[in-house]
Amino acid sequence: MAGPQIRIVEDKAQVDGGWAIVIVDRIGQYLGDGTIGIRRLGYDASHLSPAGWRVADARLPAERWELRDGALHLYLGPDVTEFLTPDDHVTVDVQGIAGQATVAWPSITPHYGGKTQFRSFARSVAPPPPPPPPVGKSRR
C-alpha cells in the first residue's frame, strides 16, 4: 500500500512570512492529534524537534489543523520553518495517518521578524515594572 499523499505549500495568508501548510490529500476523517514528524535524509541529527535537529525521534505540534475539501491541513509556524531550507528532502509522517511521504521542502518566505528563537524569548511574559517610588507629601 502506498503512503499518504502529502504536499507542503507556503501559507501566503500570513503576511509576516515563515508559515507552511502540510496538506494530506484524500482524508475522510482525522482522529489524530495534529502532531507531525519531520526527518531529513542523510544526517545523524535527522529529527526536527521544537528545539532544532535531534538524533532521537521527535514530534512537532501544528499551530492548528483543519479538514477542508477532503484534505487535512496542518499549519506550521516560523518556529518550525526556520530550520528548513528549500529543497531539503524530508520524510513527513502525520500522527493518525498510516505511512509517511518524502517530499522536497518548498521555498518559504522568511519570517519578517527574523529567527524565531528571539521571538520566543520576546513572547514570554515579562513581569510588570516595579511601582514608582512613593511621592513625598507636599508641605504647604
SEBARO-21779 format. One record per atom (N, C-alpha, C): x, y, z; residue in one letter; residue number from 1; atom name. Coordinates in nm, 4 decimals. Example, Ala and Ser with C-alpha at 12.3 -4.5 7.8 and 13.67 -1.06 7.14 Angstrom:
// SEBARO-21779
NODE       xx       yy       zz r   k  a
NODE   1.3190  -0.5690   0.7800 A   1  N
NODE   1.2300  -0.4500   0.7800 A   1 CA
NODE   1.3200  -0.3300   0.7800 A   1  C
NODE   1.2850  -0.2250   0.7080 S   2  N
NODE   1.3670  -0.1060   0.7140 S   2 CA
NODE   1.2900   0.0030   0.7870 S   2  C
//
This chain:
// SEBARO-21779
NODE       xx       yy       zz r   k  a
NODE   0.0845  -0.1191   0.0000 M   1  N
NODE   0.0000   0.0000   0.0000 M   1 CA
NODE   0.0882   0.1243   0.0000 M   1  C
NODE   0.0565   0.2179  -0.0835 A   2  N
NODE   0.1334   0.3428  -0.0922 A   2 CA
NODE   0.1061   0.4287   0.0302 A   2  C
NODE   0.2043   0.5129   0.0638 G   3  N
NODE   0.1885   0.6045   0.1764 G   3 CA
NODE   0.0919   0.7169   0.1425 G   3  C
NODE   0.0696   0.8037   0.2378 P   4  N
NODE  -0.0234   0.9148   0.2149 P   4 CA
NODE   0.0322   1.0123   0.1114 P   4  C
NODE  -0.0567   1.0836   0.0458 Q   5  N
NODE  -0.0153   1.1890  -0.0466 Q   5 CA
NODE  -0.0032   1.3180   0.0329 Q   5  C
NODE   0.1212   1.3597   0.0548 I   6  N
NODE   0.1494   1.4778   0.1353 I   6 CA
NODE   0.2201   1.5798   0.0477 I   6  C
NODE   0.1762   1.7027   0.0583 R   7  N
NODE   0.2456   1.8127  -0.0072 R   7 CA
NODE   0.2564   1.9274   0.0919 R   7  C
NODE   0.3538   2.0126   0.0681 I   8  N
NODE   0.3779   2.1254   0.1577 I   8 CA
NODE   0.3804   2.2515   0.0730 I   8  C
NODE   0.3051   2.3515   0.1175 V   9  N
NODE   0.2987   2.4790   0.0458 V   9 CA
NODE   0.3185   2.5926   0.1456 V   9  C
NODE   0.3596   2.7066   0.0944 E  10  N
NODE   0.3710   2.8247   0.1788 E  10 CA
NODE   0.2313   2.8753   0.2120 E  10  C
NODE   0.2120   2.9190   0.3360 D  11  N
NODE   0.0851   2.9795   0.3776 D  11 CA
NODE   0.0952   3.1292   0.3491 D  11  C
NODE   0.0505   3.1682   0.2323 K  12  N
NODE   0.0619   3.3074   0.1897 K  12 CA
NODE  -0.0384   3.3985   0.2596 K  12  C
NODE  -0.1309   3.3413   0.3347 A  13  N
NODE  -0.2248   3.4241   0.4110 A  13 CA
NODE  -0.1559   3.4926   0.5289 A  13  C
NODE  -0.0392   3.4415   0.5676 Q  14  N
NODE   0.0366   3.5002   0.6784 Q  14 CA
NODE   0.1321   3.6039   0.6211 Q  14  C
NODE   0.0984   3.7298   0.6355 V  15  N
NODE   0.1751   3.8365   0.5700 V  15 CA
NODE   0.3145   3.8547   0.6294 V  15  C
NODE   0.3380   3.8034   0.7510 D  16  N
NODE   0.4714   3.8191   0.8106 D  16 CA
NODE   0.5673   3.7087   0.7680 D  16  C
NODE   0.5224   3.6157   0.6824 G  17  N
NODE   0.6090   3.5106   0.6294 G  17 CA
NODE   0.6406   3.4024   0.7301 G  17  C
NODE   0.7077   3.2974   0.6824 G  18  N
NODE   0.7544   3.1918   0.7700 G  18 CA
NODE   0.6527   3.0842   0.8040 G  18  C
NODE   0.5427   3.0754   0.7305 W  19  N
NODE   0.4384   2.9771   0.7601 W  19 CA
NODE   0.4238   2.8781   0.6454 W  19  C
NODE   0.3974   2.7528   0.6810 A  20  N
NODE   0.3770   2.6471   0.5822 A  20 CA
NODE   0.2499   2.5703   0.6160 A  20  C
NODE   0.1941   2.5080   0.5149 I  21  N
NODE   0.0783   2.4197   0.5332 I  21 CA
NODE   0.1184   2.2816   0.4817 I  21  C
NODE   0.1091   2.1824   0.5684 V  22  N
NODE   0.1280   2.0432   0.5284 V  22 CA
NODE  -0.0109   1.9915   0.4929 V  22  C
NODE  -0.0277   1.9473   0.3690 I  23  N
NODE  -0.1586   1.9036   0.3209 I  23 CA
NODE  -0.1523   1.7534   0.2938 I  23  C
NODE  -0.2422   1.6807   0.3585 V  24  N
NODE  -0.2555   1.5368   0.3358 V  24 CA
NODE  -0.3852   1.5187   0.2582 V  24  C
NODE  -0.3723   1.4782   0.1318 D  25  N
NODE  -0.4882   1.4679   0.0435 D  25 CA
NODE  -0.5708   1.3428   0.0703 D  25  C
NODE  -0.6973   1.3520   0.0318 R  26  N
NODE  -0.7936   1.2420   0.0364 R  26 CA
NODE  -0.8087   1.1817   0.1755 R  26  C
NODE  -0.8452   1.2632   0.2689 I  27  N
NODE  -0.8704   1.2192   0.4057 I  27 CA
NODE  -1.0207   1.2318   0.4318 I  27  C
NODE  -1.0844   1.1240   0.4693 G  28  N
NODE  -1.2263   1.1293   0.5008 G  28 CA
NODE  -1.2514   1.1860   0.6388 G  28  C
NODE  -1.1714   1.1410   0.7336 Q  29  N
NODE  -1.1794   1.1915   0.8711 Q  29 CA
NODE  -1.0402   1.1862   0.9308 Q  29  C
NODE  -1.0217   1.2595   1.0382 Y  30  N
NODE  -0.8903   1.2611   1.1027 Y  30 CA
NODE  -0.9107   1.2473   1.2517 Y  30  C
NODE  -0.8514   1.1460   1.3093 L  31  N
NODE  -0.8630   1.1207   1.4523 L  31 CA
NODE  -0.7315   1.1445   1.5251 L  31  C
NODE  -0.6347   1.2049   1.4568 G  32  N
NODE  -0.5042   1.2306   1.5160 G  32 CA
NODE  -0.5050   1.3539   1.6050 G  32  C
NODE  -0.3864   1.3869   1.6545 D  33  N
NODE  -0.3741   1.4993   1.7479 D  33 CA
NODE  -0.3048   1.6215   1.6882 D  33  C
NODE  -0.2813   1.6211   1.5577 G  34  N
NODE  -0.2205   1.7376   1.4937 G  34 CA
NODE  -0.0702   1.7461   1.5097 G  34  C
NODE  -0.0038   1.6351   1.5436 T  35  N
NODE   0.1420   1.6374   1.5520 T  35 CA
NODE   0.2004   1.5699   1.4286 T  35  C
NODE   0.3206   1.6137   1.3938 I  36  N
NODE   0.3883   1.5552   1.2790 I  36 CA
NODE   0.5332   1.5265   1.3152 I  36  C
NODE   0.5922   1.4389   1.2376 G  37  N
NODE   0.7350   1.4119   1.2465 G  37 CA
NODE   0.7994   1.4558   1.1160 G  37  C
NODE   0.9097   1.5269   1.1260 I  38  N
NODE   0.9854   1.5682   1.0079 I  38 CA
NODE   1.1269   1.5154   1.0252 I  38  C
NODE   1.1718   1.4368   0.9280 R  39  N
NODE   1.3050   1.3775   0.9348 R  39 CA
NODE   1.3781   1.4085   0.8057 R  39  C
NODE   1.4957   1.4689   0.8175 R  40  N
NODE   1.5739   1.4986   0.6974 R  40 CA
NODE   1.6615   1.3794   0.6634 R  40  C
NODE   1.6846   1.3622   0.5372 L  41  N
NODE   1.7589   1.2469   0.4886 L  41 CA
NODE   1.9081   1.2774   0.4858 L  41  C
NODE   1.9892   1.1802   0.5278 G  42  N
NODE   2.1331   1.1909   0.5163 G  42 CA
NODE   2.2040   1.2574   0.6327 G  42  C
NODE   2.1409   1.2704   0.7479 Y  43  N
NODE   2.2028   1.3343   0.8643 Y  43 CA
NODE   2.1861   1.2455   0.9870 Y  43  C
NODE   2.2827   1.2501   1.0779 D  44  N
NODE   2.2677   1.1787   1.2049 D  44 CA
NODE   2.1594   1.2450   1.2900 D  44  C
NODE   2.1690   1.3767   1.3062 A  45  N
NODE   2.0662   1.4519   1.3790 A  45 CA
NODE   1.9563   1.4831   1.2773 A  45  C
NODE   1.8679   1.3868   1.2598 S  46  N
NODE   1.7739   1.3949   1.1476 S  46 CA
NODE   1.6303   1.4282   1.1865 S  46  C
NODE   1.5981   1.4292   1.3146 H  47  N
NODE   1.4596   1.4508   1.3576 H  47 CA
NODE   1.4417   1.5943   1.4044 H  47  C
NODE   1.3460   1.6646   1.3445 L  48  N
NODE   1.3206   1.8029   1.3837 L  48 CA
NODE   1.2359   1.8051   1.5103 L  48  C
NODE   1.2849   1.8774   1.6094 S  49  N
NODE   1.2145   1.8934   1.7365 S  49 CA
NODE   1.1858   2.0421   1.7550 S  49  C
NODE   1.1081   2.0793   1.8560 P  50  N
NODE   1.0856   2.2218   1.8812 P  50 CA
NODE   1.2152   2.2989   1.9074 P  50  C
NODE   1.3215   2.2298   1.9471 A  51  N
NODE   1.4499   2.2957   1.9758 A  51 CA
NODE   1.5495   2.2832   1.8604 A  51  C
NODE   1.5103   2.2219   1.7495 G  52  N
NODE   1.6011   2.2055   1.6363 G  52 CA
NODE   1.6213   2.0587   1.6035 G  52  C
NODE   1.7254   2.0295   1.5286 W  53  N
NODE   1.7525   1.8935   1.4824 W  53 CA
NODE   1.8112   1.8086   1.5943 W  53  C
NODE   1.7568   1.6873   1.6107 R  54  N
NODE   1.7988   1.5955   1.7158 R  54 CA
NODE   1.8165   1.4561   1.6580 R  54  C
NODE   1.8921   1.3720   1.7295 V  55  N
NODE   1.9098   1.2327   1.6893 V  55 CA
NODE   1.7841   1.1526   1.7235 V  55  C
NODE   1.7292   1.1745   1.8414 A  56  N
NODE   1.6117   1.0990   1.8869 A  56 CA
NODE   1.4856   1.1426   1.8125 A  56  C
NODE   1.3936   1.0489   1.7975 D  57  N
NODE   1.2658   1.0774   1.7336 D  57 CA
NODE   1.1975   1.1926   1.8069 D  57  C
NODE   1.1285   1.2778   1.7327 A  58  N
NODE   1.0609   1.3935   1.7931 A  58 CA
NODE   0.9314   1.4202   1.7174 A  58  C
NODE   0.8378   1.4829   1.7842 R  59  N
NODE   0.7096   1.5209   1.7246 R  59 CA
NODE   0.6949   1.6713   1.7366 R  59  C
NODE   0.6294   1.7306   1.6389 L  60  N
NODE   0.6046   1.8739   1.6365 L  60 CA
NODE   0.4540   1.8979   1.6349 L  60  C
NODE   0.4046   1.9857   1.7200 P  61  N
NODE   0.2620   2.0172   1.7135 P  61 CA
NODE   0.2360   2.1220   1.6060 P  61  C
NODE   0.1318   2.1017   1.5276 A  62  N
NODE   0.0897   2.2054   1.4334 A  62 CA
NODE   0.0282   2.3191   1.5151 A  62  C
NODE   0.0413   2.4405   1.4645 E  63  N
NODE  -0.0227   2.5546   1.5310 E  63 CA
NODE  -0.1737   2.5344   1.5351 E  63  C
NODE  -0.2259   2.4789   1.4255 R  64  N
NODE  -0.3671   2.4405   1.4174 R  64 CA
NODE  -0.3813   2.3459   1.3000 R  64  C
NODE  -0.4947   2.2772   1.2938 W  65  N
NODE  -0.5211   2.1891   1.1810 W  65 CA
NODE  -0.6691   2.1899   1.1529 W  65  C
NODE  -0.7027   2.1548   1.0279 E  66  N
NODE  -0.8438   2.1512   0.9878 E  66 CA
NODE  -0.8600   2.0561   0.8700 E  66  C
NODE  -0.9804   2.0016   0.8578 L  67  N
NODE  -1.0178   1.9238   0.7407 L  67 CA
NODE  -1.0905   2.0183   0.6470 L  67  C
NODE  -1.0441   2.0229   0.5215 R  68  N
NODE  -1.1072   2.1120   0.4249 R  68 CA
NODE  -1.0982   2.0476   0.2872 R  68  C
NODE  -1.2119   2.0399   0.2204 D  69  N
NODE  -1.2180   1.9853   0.0845 D  69 CA
NODE  -1.1561   1.8454   0.0754 D  69  C
NODE  -1.1804   1.7619   0.1762 G  70  N
NODE  -1.1310   1.6247   0.1738 G  70 CA
NODE  -0.9827   1.6101   0.2014 G  70  C
NODE  -0.9194   1.7164   0.2522 A  71  N
NODE  -0.7759   1.7114   0.2824 A  71 CA
NODE  -0.7523   1.7662   0.4229 A  71  C
NODE  -0.6506   1.7127   0.4867 L  72  N
NODE  -0.6073   1.7607   0.6178 L  72 CA
NODE  -0.5041   1.8709   0.5957 L  72  C
NODE  -0.5240   1.9855   0.6594 H  73  N
NODE  -0.4307   2.0985   0.6520 H  73 CA
NODE  -0.3716   2.1205   0.7904 H  73  C
NODE  -0.2399   2.1059   0.8011 L  74  N
NODE  -0.1697   2.1308   0.9271 L  74 CA
NODE  -0.0844   2.2566   0.9076 L  74  C
NODE  -0.1020   2.3547   0.9942 Y  75  N
NODE  -0.0342   2.4834   0.9801 Y  75 CA
NODE   0.0880   2.4877   1.0713 Y  75  C
NODE   0.2048   2.5102   1.0097 L  76  N
NODE   0.3308   2.5167   1.0825 L  76 CA
NODE   0.3834   2.6584   1.0779 L  76  C
NODE   0.4224   2.7100   1.1934 G  77  N
NODE   0.4715   2.8465   1.2015 G  77 CA
NODE   0.6217   2.8569   1.1875 G  77  C
NODE   0.6719   2.9781   1.2014 P  78  N
NODE   0.8153   3.0033   1.1859 P  78 CA
NODE   0.9027   2.9250   1.2831 P  78  C
NODE   0.8490   2.8853   1.3965 D  79  N
NODE   0.9275   2.8057   1.4911 D  79 CA
NODE   0.9700   2.6731   1.4300 D  79  C
NODE   0.8977   2.6267   1.3287 V  80  N
NODE   0.9330   2.5035   1.2576 V  80 CA
NODE   1.0058   2.5360   1.1275 V  80  C
NODE   0.9502   2.6269   1.0495 T  81  N
NODE   1.0023   2.6502   0.9145 T  81 CA
NODE   1.1420   2.7106   0.9126 T  81  C
NODE   1.1837   2.7766   1.0204 E  82  N
NODE   1.3171   2.8379   1.0215 E  82 CA
NODE   1.4290   2.7340   1.0115 E  82  C
NODE   1.4006   2.6085   1.0447 F  83  N
NODE   1.5027   2.5036   1.0427 F  83 CA
NODE   1.5162   2.4356   0.9068 F  83  C
NODE   1.4296   2.4706   0.8123 L  84  N
NODE   1.4269   2.4023   0.6831 L  84 CA
NODE   1.4615   2.4991   0.5708 L  84  C
NODE   1.5293   2.4472   0.4684 T  85  N
NODE   1.5649   2.5294   0.3545 T  85 CA
NODE   1.5028   2.4680   0.2287 T  85  C
NODE   1.4837   2.5504   0.1264 P  86  N
NODE   1.4229   2.4975   0.0035 P  86 CA
NODE   1.5009   2.3759  -0.0475 P  86  C
NODE   1.4255   2.2792  -0.0907 D  87  N
NODE   1.4762   2.1541  -0.1471 D  87 CA
NODE   1.5385   2.0594  -0.0459 D  87  C
NODE   1.5291   2.0896   0.0867 D  88  N
NODE   1.5633   1.9866   0.1844 D  88 CA
NODE   1.4693   1.8688   0.1579 D  88  C
NODE   1.5237   1.7510   0.1462 H  89  N
NODE   1.4394   1.6330   0.1287 H  89 CA
NODE   1.4086   1.5777   0.2672 H  89  C
NODE   1.2797   1.5763   0.3003 V  90  N
NODE   1.2370   1.5345   0.4326 V  90 CA
NODE   1.1287   1.4287   0.4214 V  90  C
NODE   1.1271   1.3407   0.5199 T  91  N
NODE   1.0192   1.2438   0.5333 T  91 CA
NODE   0.9231   1.2989   0.6374 T  91  C
NODE   0.7968   1.3013   0.6009 V  92  N
NODE   0.6933   1.3576   0.6873 V  92 CA
NODE   0.5957   1.2469   0.7236 V  92  C
NODE   0.5680   1.2363   0.8531 D  93  N
NODE   0.4599   1.1477   0.8954 D  93 CA
NODE   0.3675   1.2263   0.9867 D  93  C
NODE   0.2393   1.2033   0.9701 V  94  N
NODE   0.1365   1.2744   1.0455 V  94 CA
NODE   0.0726   1.1753   1.1408 V  94  C
NODE   0.0698   1.2098   1.2683 Q  95  N
NODE   0.0092   1.1214   1.3677 Q  95 CA
NODE  -0.1371   1.0976   1.3294 Q  95  C
NODE  -0.1762   0.9720   1.3299 G  96  N
NODE  -0.3133   0.9360   1.2948 G  96 CA
NODE  -0.3328   0.9021   1.1479 G  96  C
NODE  -0.2266   0.9153   1.0666 I  97  N
NODE  -0.2309   0.8803   0.9244 I  97 CA
NODE  -0.1292   0.7679   0.9020 I  97  C
NODE  -0.1732   0.6584   0.8427 A  98  N
NODE  -0.0820   0.5455   0.8192 A  98 CA
NODE   0.0198   0.5815   0.7114 A  98  C
NODE   0.1451   0.5519   0.7375 G  99  N
NODE   0.2506   0.5723   0.6391 G  99 CA
NODE   0.3179   0.7078   0.6512 G  99  C
NODE   0.4056   0.7325   0.5572 Q 100  N
NODE   0.4815   0.8573   0.5533 Q 100 CA
NODE   0.5100   0.8901   0.4080 Q 100  C
NODE   0.5561   1.0132   0.3832 A 101  N
NODE   0.5899   1.0536   0.2473 A 101 CA
NODE   0.7192   1.1343   0.2510 A 101  C
NODE   0.7991   1.1208   0.1468 T 102  N
NODE   0.9207   1.2003   0.1331 T 102 CA
NODE   0.8935   1.3094   0.0310 T 102  C
NODE   0.9227   1.4330   0.0716 V 103  N
NODE   0.8950   1.5493  -0.0130 V 103 CA
NODE   1.0136   1.6442  -0.0087 V 103  C
NODE   1.0224   1.7306  -0.1082 A 104  N
NODE   1.1203   1.8397  -0.1064 A 104 CA
NODE   1.0534   1.9592  -0.0397 A 104  C
NODE   1.1189   2.0163   0.0602 W 105  N
NODE   1.0638   2.1324   0.1305 W 105 CA
NODE   1.0580   2.2494   0.0319 W 105  C
NODE   0.9455   2.3210   0.0273 P 106  N
NODE   0.9335   2.4311  -0.0684 P 106 CA
NODE   1.0030   2.5584  -0.0191 P 106  C
NODE   1.0134   2.6540  -0.1081 S 107  N
NODE   1.0659   2.7847  -0.0701 S 107 CA
NODE   0.9589   2.8562   0.0120 S 107  C
NODE   0.9955   2.8987   0.1326 I 108  N
NODE   0.9044   2.9695   0.2222 I 108 CA
NODE   0.9646   3.1068   0.2488 I 108  C
NODE   0.8864   3.2113   0.2301 T 109  N
NODE   0.9334   3.3457   0.2606 T 109 CA
NODE   0.9760   3.3501   0.4065 T 109  C
NODE   1.0967   3.3978   0.4357 P 110  N
NODE   1.1402   3.4035   0.5764 P 110 CA
NODE   1.0474   3.4912   0.6604 P 110  C
NODE   1.0413   3.4592   0.7871 H 111  N
NODE   0.9592   3.5371   0.8790 H 111 CA
NODE   1.0128   3.6786   0.8888 H 111  C
NODE   0.9240   3.7735   0.8848 Y 112  N
NODE   0.9615   3.9152   0.8867 Y 112 CA
NODE   1.0445   3.9510   1.0089 Y 112  C
NODE   1.0149   3.8893   1.1231 G 113  N
NODE   1.0841   3.9220   1.2477 G 113 CA
NODE   1.2180   3.8530   1.2639 G 113  C
NODE   1.2610   3.7754   1.1657 G 114  N
NODE   1.3902   3.7079   1.1770 G 114 CA
NODE   1.3764   3.5756   1.2493 G 114  C
NODE   1.4870   3.5278   1.3025 K 115  N
NODE   1.4894   3.3973   1.3685 K 115 CA
NODE   1.3911   3.3947   1.4851 K 115  C
NODE   1.3162   3.2856   1.4946 T 116  N
NODE   1.2122   3.2761   1.5958 T 116 CA
NODE   1.2673   3.2540   1.7352 T 116  C
NODE   1.3932   3.2136   1.7471 Q 117  N
NODE   1.4460   3.1948   1.8821 Q 117 CA
NODE   1.4407   3.3272   1.9574 Q 117  C
NODE   1.4512   3.4382   1.8856 F 118  N
NODE   1.4411   3.5679   1.9504 F 118 CA
NODE   1.2950   3.6032   1.9774 F 118  C
NODE   1.2062   3.5626   1.8839 R 119  N
NODE   1.0635   3.5874   1.9061 R 119 CA
NODE   1.0142   3.5087   2.0256 R 119  C
NODE   1.0596   3.3833   2.0402 S 120  N
NODE   1.0142   3.3014   2.1523 S 120 CA
NODE   1.0499   3.3678   2.2841 S 120  C
NODE   1.1684   3.4246   2.2892 F 121  N
NODE   1.2085   3.4951   2.4111 F 121 CA
NODE   1.1172   3.6146   2.4336 F 121  C
NODE   1.0891   3.6873   2.3264 A 122  N
NODE   1.0054   3.8063   2.3391 A 122 CA
NODE   0.8620   3.7699   2.3762 A 122  C
NODE   0.8188   3.6479   2.3402 R 123  N
NODE   0.6823   3.6066   2.3703 R 123 CA
NODE   0.6614   3.5765   2.5175 R 123  C
NODE   0.7678   3.5468   2.5905 S 124  N
NODE   0.7469   3.5150   2.7308 S 124 CA
NODE   0.6977   3.6399   2.8031 S 124  C
NODE   0.6136   3.6182   2.8985 V 125  N
NODE   0.5523   3.7299   2.9685 V 125 CA
NODE   0.6545   3.7910   3.0632 V 125  C
NODE   0.6779   3.9180   3.0448 A 126  N
NODE   0.7718   3.9884   3.1317 A 126 CA
NODE   0.6979   4.0363   3.2561 A 126  C
NODE   0.7644   4.0352   3.3719 P 127  N
NODE   0.6964   4.0848   3.4906 P 127 CA
NODE   0.6713   4.2345   3.4754 P 127  C
NODE   0.5661   4.2834   3.5396 P 128  N
NODE   0.5385   4.4266   3.5285 P 128 CA
NODE   0.6515   4.5059   3.5939 P 128  C
NODE   0.6720   4.6287   3.5489 P 129  N
NODE   0.7773   4.7088   3.6111 P 129 CA
NODE   0.7412   4.7380   3.7568 P 129  C
NODE   0.8417   4.7615   3.8401 P 130  N
NODE   0.8099   4.7922   3.9797 P 130 CA
NODE   0.7340   4.9240   3.9891 P 130  C
NODE   0.6530   4.9361   4.0913 P 131  N
NODE   0.5779   5.0616   4.1043 P 131 CA
NODE   0.6756   5.1767   4.1294 P 131  C
NODE   0.6359   5.2956   4.0906 P 132  N
NODE   0.7244   5.4091   4.1158 P 132 CA
NODE   0.7381   5.4312   4.2663 P 132  C
NODE   0.8496   5.4906   4.3067 P 133  N
NODE   0.8657   5.5158   4.4498 P 133 CA
NODE   0.7568   5.6115   4.4979 P 133  C
NODE   0.7189   5.5971   4.6248 P 134  N
NODE   0.6133   5.6858   4.6752 P 134 CA
NODE   0.6600   5.8316   4.6687 P 134  C
NODE   0.5654   5.9136   4.6359 V 135  N
NODE   0.5945   6.0568   4.6281 V 135 CA
NODE   0.5785   6.1150   4.7679 V 135  C
NODE   0.6756   6.1952   4.8090 G 136  N
NODE   0.6664   6.2560   4.9422 G 136 CA
NODE   0.5502   6.3510   4.9513 G 136  C
NODE   0.5016   6.3690   5.0742 K 137  N
NODE   0.3882   6.4606   5.0945 K 137 CA
NODE   0.4391   6.6033   5.0731 K 137  C
NODE   0.3577   6.6781   5.0091 S 138  N
NODE   0.3984   6.8166   4.9894 S 138 CA
NODE   0.3677   6.8969   5.1153 S 138  C
NODE   0.4480   6.9946   5.1425 R 139  N
NODE   0.4270   7.0791   5.2605 R 139 CA
NODE   0.3715   7.2111   5.2129 R 139  C
NODE   0.2767   7.2586   5.2824 R 140  N
NODE   0.2188   7.3877   5.2487 R 140 CA
NODE   0.2496   7.4868   5.3539 R 140  C
//
